[in-house]
Amino acid sequence: MCGIAGIITSLDRKPDAAIIKRMTDAIHHRGPDEAGLYVDDGIGLGHRRLSIIDLKSGQQPMSSASEDVTIVYNGEIYNFVELRAELEGLGYSFRTRCDTEVILYAYHAWGPDSVKRIRGMFAYVIYDKRTKQIFMTRDRLGIKPLFYAPVGEKTILFGSELKALTAHPDFVKNLRKESMEDYFSLGYVAEPNTIYKNVFKLEPGYSILVDMASGRQEKTQYWDVQFTGDYKGTFEDARVELQDRIREATKIRMVADVPLGAFLSGGVDSGAVVADMADISDTPVNTCSIGFSEKSYNEADYAQRVAERYKTNHWSRMVDPGDYSLVNKLIDIYDEPYADSSALPTYRVCELAREKVIVALSGDGGDENLAGYRRYQLQMFEQKLRGIFPDALRKPVFGTLGKLYPKADWAPRMFRAKTTFQGLARDHVESYFHGVSILKGDMRSQLFSDGLKNDLQGYNTLDLFNKYGGMSGSTDPLSILQYIDMKTYLVGDILTKVDRASMANSMEVRVPLLDHKLVEWIATLPSNFKLHNGEGKYIFKKSLEGRLPNDILYRPKMGFGVPLGKWFRNELKQDIQQSVLSDRMLDSGYFNADYLNHLVSQHQSGLRDYSAPLWTLMMFDQFLARQNLAT
C-alpha cells in the first residue's frame, strides 16, 4: 500500500524533480517507510511506500530489467502468484517477491489489456518507453483512488490524493459549481469530478492511455458490473456457493509480511469476514472495535460476542460521544468537502487498529452488494404502490399530500408520512435520489444564492442518478438502485472514507466483499435472493446461520454514526453557529443568509432535526477556511 504522484508532460520537457518530491511528500502518511523518484523526458514519477509484502525489496518507482517500462503503484494484487507463474512461462525473470513487479511485466507482455487479468485493489501509472505512452488505471470498484488534472499545455498532474496535486505550484483552485450541487445533495462529490474545475477522479474500472508525442488521451472502460439475475441454480445452491466464494475472497486477502487483523463492528458483514478468517487461520485472528458510551450508538457488546465465539485476540476502546476533537482535521484528511460524520469513528477505529496491525480486513461493500440498506426495503415497498396507482392519479394526489403533510422529525418513523408521499409522487430513481439527499431539492433551492443557481444553469445531481440508472442495463428496480449506489455512494462515500481514514494512520484496509469476481457472481442472483419479504442480505444471513448468533444476523441495522443532533444543541452549539454563520460563508456569495440562520435556529430550538444539513455546511466552511481560491 502506497501513495503515488507525478507529472506527465511533452517529450521536450523534463519535469522538476523537486516539485515531484513536494507532491509526493504531501502524501507521506500513505507510505512512511520509503520514498522514490523517477524522472525522464516528459515524465516524473514519485512514490511513497508502506511495506506489506517483500519488505526488503520492491522499492518504487520500479523499472523492468531492460529499463523500458517503469511503474508507480498503490494497492495489493491477490492473484500475483498465478500471474507470476504465467509470466515466467513466457520467459520473464523476477528479482523480487512483490506484486509490483508482476504488474510491471504483465504490462510489458500484454500491454493495456493486462489490467483485465489483475485481481485486487489498485491505482497505478506506467511509463512505456518503447511506445512513449503513459497508462493510468484504477481498480474495478474504486477501492484505491487516483486523481488527475491538466495543468497548462500538454501537462497532466496525478496523485493518490488531491493534496498531492495542490502541492504543485501551478495548480489553480477554481471551484466547480456543479460539484457544490453534488456535495449538498449527497455529502460528497461524485466521480469523476472533484470540487475543483478541471480536476478529476479516474472512475472505477477505467483506464487512460496518454500518447506523449501528441498529448492525445484515450479513456477506456475495461470493466462494469452487469446485474443479470440469470443464476440457474436453486436458493440452496446459491447459499452454499456464496459462503464458499466469500471464504475464498477472504483467504487470498490474508497474505502479508506484516501484522494482520480485522475490524469487528458487531454487524453481519464484519462478523462474516472474521468467522472466515478464524476458520482459515492457524493462529488467533487479531480483531478490534470501538464502542460508544451512548447505548443507541454502541455495538461493542455484539462485537465482543463474535470475538469470544471465534477466540480472537480482541481489543476495543470506548469513544466518548463528545469526541469531536477530530472535526477540524477532517478536511485535511479528505481534501475536499466530505460530510459523512461516520468518518470520525472510522478514523478512531483505524487509529486503534494501527496500534497492533498494519493490515486490516473489513466488511465494507456488503450492503451495496447484497442489498442490506433499509432504504432498499422502503423503495421496493414504494415501487409496489406505484404499480397499483396509474401515473395520472399517483403524481397529482401524492404530490399534493407531500406538500400539505407536515414534516415531523420529532415523531416516530412510522408517522413520518411526508417523505413517503413525496416519494410516491416521483418515479423510482427520482424518489431514491430524494430519499438519499442530505438537503432535498426544496432545501437546496432555499440555501443557494441566486448567483450560485444561475451558475448551475439548471444542473441537478438527479441528472447523475438518471444517467447511471440508464447505464445499469437492467429493468429490475432493486438492481438499478444497487448499480447507482456502486457508481456513487459506494465509491464516493464509503470507500473514500475508509481509504483516507486508514491511510491517514498509515495502514491498509482490504475488502473481501468487494472482490470483483464475487461482485460479478452476486449480480447474477435474482433480487429476491438478496431482499426477501423485507429482509435485506437474505441469502447472506441464511448462509451465516449457525456461524453467527441470530440476534446479530437479524437485529436492526445500527450504523456507525455520531450524535450530531445532541452535539449541535449542546457541546458544539457555539461552534456550529460560528461555522455555518461565519463571515466566510456569508460573504462567499453561495448562500442565502436567512436560510442559514433558519437552519441553525430551528435545530437548536429543537423544532427540527437539521443535524445532517448543518454538519454538511460545517464541513464546507472548514473547506473554505483552508482554500486560497482563485478569482
Buried (B, 14 or more C-beta within 10 A) or exposed (E): BBBBBBBBBBBEBBBBBEBBBBBBBBBEBBBEBBBBBBBBBBBBBBBBBBBBBBBEBBBBBBBBBEEEBBBBBBBBBBBBEEBBEBBEEEEBEBEBBBBBBBBBBBBBBBBBEBBEBBBBBBBBBBBBBEBBBBBBBBBBBBBBBBBBBBBEEBBBBBBBBBBBBBBBEEBBBEBBBBBBBBBBBBBBBBBBBBBBBEBBBBBBBBBBBBEBEEBEBEEEEBBBBBBBBEBEEEBEEBBEBBBEBBBBBBBBBBBBBBBBBBBBBBBBBBBBBBBBBBEEBEEBBBBBBBBBEBEEBBBBEBBBBBBEBBEBBBBBBEBEBBBBEBBEBBBEBBBBBBBBBBBBBBBBBBBBBBEBBBBBBBBBBBBBBBBBBBBBBBBBEBBEEBEEEEEEEBBEBBBEBBEEBEEEBEEEEEEBBBBBBBBBBBBBBBBBBBBBBBBBBEBBEBBBBEEBBEBBEEBBBBEBBBEBBEEBEBEBBBBBBBBBBBBBBBBBBBBBBBBBBBBBBBBBBBBBBBBBEBBBBBBBBBBBBBBBEEBBBBBBBBBBEEBBBEEBBEBEEBEBBBBBBBBBBEBBBEBBBEBBBBEBBBEBEBBBEEBBBBBBEBBBEEEBBBBBBBBBBBBBBBBBEEBEEEE
